[in-house]
Amino acid sequence: MHTISPSYWATRAIVEYQAQNPGSDLRPTAPPGVGQKVDTFLNWAFYICMAAALVGVMVMLAGIVMSRRDGHSDEVTSNAFRVGVGTAALAGVGGLFSWLMGGGN
């Protein structure tokens, strides 16, 4: 008598489970023509955010110069921390978007 291995039954259970749950193996793709528009929008948004980060750094540096003259260092330190965290977050999100859009292959 021939016995059936447990891996056969496990494989069969997985196949039957996936057959009962449609959509369990989805691979999202953009409709034709939309992918390029989304990519262009994300590039523009990232460009604007980078420009805002650059302006933030310049404002922070101007604040440092003015605070050294006036003697107020606490506010400048908190502003520098905010600008630094924002710039680091922007860099992280840029890398994440790049990876999600297929650049991390």
TAZI-V964048 format. One record per helix or strand of 2 or more residues. SS is the DSSP state (@ for helix, = for strand). FROM is the first residue (numbers start at 1). LEN is the number of residues. If there is no record, write none. Layout:
SS/FROM/LEN
SS/FROM/LEN
//
This chain:
@/6/15
@/34/37
@/74/30
//
